[in-house]
Amino acid sequence: MNYSKNFIKPCVGELGKKALRVAITGTPGTGKSTLSKIISKKTGCLLVDVNDFAEKHGLFTEKDVKRGSWIVDEKKLKKETDAIEGNIVLDGHMSHFCRADIVVVLRLNPRELKKRLSLRGWSANKIKENVAAEVLDVCFLEARKKCKNVFEIDVTEKSPSALAKEVIALICGKNREKYAQKRVNWSFEFVSVLRESI
C-alpha cells in the first residue's frame, strides 16, 4: 500500500511545515537502511543515505586511523542536507545531526547487535565500541540535543514490515506518548555482553 497521498499532508499540517523531514538513526546494525527504504517507498518521501551523501559532497574532516573510518563535519552535513527540498527520509547513524522534524531512534538488544556486527565481519574492538554505544544510549542522547520530537523503538523482536507500519503511524501522530516516554534500557546486559566481546 502506498501511503503518500494520505501520509504527507496530515503530518506536515500538524507540524506546521511545508515539507516533512524524518531522520531514522541508531547504532550501526539496528536496521536503519532497511526501514528507511520501506518508509520511502510507502510514503513517496525522498530517501537520503546520509553516509553516501557525506562522501559524495566531501563532508569529511579527517580519517580516524584507529577506527578505520572518516570523521564527518557535522556543521557542513547539516548545511548541505538543509538544501534538500521536499519530503525526505534521512537514513544513517549520523542523520540526527541533520535538521529533522521527527527523529526515530532504533534500539536493538546488545546481544543481537553483537551477532549482526559479527556477521558483517567487524573487528572485536569495533563491535565492542558499538555495543557500548548502544548500551549507553549514544544516538538517543545526541538526537535529544538536536530535535524536540525524538522517539525510540526497541526493534529486537520486530520484522521490517511490521516496524515500518509502526513508524509510519508514529510519524502521523499515533502512539507518540508511548515512544517518547518509554526509555529503552540495556544496562542489565552491559557487563555480560561486553565481557563476551573481549
Secondary structure, 3 states (H helix, E strand, C coil): CCCHHHHHHHHHHHHCCCCCEEEEEECCCCCHHHHHHHHHHHHCCEEEEHHHHHHHCCCEEEEECCCCEEEECHHHHHHHHHCCCCCEEEECCCHHHCCCCEEEEEECCHHHHHHHHHHCCCCHHHHHHHHHHHHCCHHHHHHHHHCCCEEEEECCCCCHHHHHHHHHHHHCCCCHHHHHHCCCCCHHHHHHHHHHHC
